[in-house]
Amino acid sequence: MVRDYNNRHALEQKLRSAPAPAAADHLMVGHWRTAATVLARAGQEDAVRQAIASVPEFSLRFSGPGEWLVVSETEVPSGLVRRLEELCAGGAYVVDQSDGRVVFRLAGPNARSILAKGIGLDLHPAAFSIGGSANVLCGHIPVNLARTDEDTFELIVPRSYAESLFDDLVRMGRAFDLTAAFSD
């Protein structure tokens, strides 16, 4: 039996209305971003990290010892996997995560205050610098949190948790008039 599956974004039902103008604090949902997990072979951790970090269009996110999430806004999934495998030259395992993860970008002057309502991590600039990332819980939801700019954070979440995280972030940002929309 042949089945035709439509590829839908996990938050299509939540963000289907016309986007309102972005407020000072805004939650952008990456419509389709490419992501891959890279797990370095024993003894290859430094070489793999340096090889991936040498590509400016890749965003490298720490996931664990010798393990990273790599996010790209320019590559298609198969292209990202192929480039990472070439860069790592057999020193790592690469697994496409594009359909299994959703990327949220929270930006605005109150982004830290919004996140502090659900994340038990010191988000002060001295403790969590630009380019830093960590695996944390937002409430009960596991996320990979990265600080990408002065008042901008990205949260990468498994697709099955995306709707719950979206609802939590909107609730946490209600006092700050947080708006939300798909990014271009």
Buried (B, 14 or more C-beta within 10 A) or exposed (E): EEEEEEEEBBBEEBBEEEEEEBBBBBBBBBBBBBBBBBBBBEEBBEBBBEBBBEBEEBBBBBBEEBBBBBBBEEBEBEEBBEBBBEBBEEBBBBEBBBEEBBBBBBBBEBBBBBBBBBBEBEBEEEEBEEEBBBBBEBBEBEBBBBBBEEBBBBBBBBBEBBBBBBEBBBBBBEEBEBBBBBBE
